[in-house]
């Protein structure tokens, strides 16, 4: 599955599971690691863990295995590596602190 096909699957799952402020950052021309970063705000650490689990399960149903998941245990930032897409699930406090949109100096979609 290509990134352009996987991206709607990820964002739809986040939306259905009440993820807030979903932002897609196209980093194809800025990074050799991934094509897209998706940022989403979780209402709590537990919500973040659940969002990560739901996305991993949905991707697996489509034949995409997550390359890694970091920060699941009591973390305010959970990262899900799906290869062409890296998902950052953050609490409000973590998202304000790290400001990944500014770090990448991008136009947000």
Phi, psi and omega in degrees: 000129180283160181303320181293338176272325181285327183303311178297326178298315181294311184292325177296316179298317179297318180295315180295332182262018174069029170292145184248150173052056179289126180233133179252126179244119178276113182244019181305320182268003182240347185213143175264359184277321185207166178266321183226144167247134177245127178249140178214145178262130176259149182284344179197171177298319180296319177298320178299317178297318180295317178302315179300314181299315181297318180294317179299316180295314181297318178296318180298323177299333179264008177086013179254119178264131176297133179285336179182154175225126182237144173087021183290321187279100174059039183247148176269005178216116177246130180247131177241118180263111178252020180087265181288347178229130173245122183259126176249115179252117187228149171287168179303314182298316180293320181295321177291323182292311187273333175044059182300328178300317179289322179303318182272356178043064188235168167269123183275146179260000000 
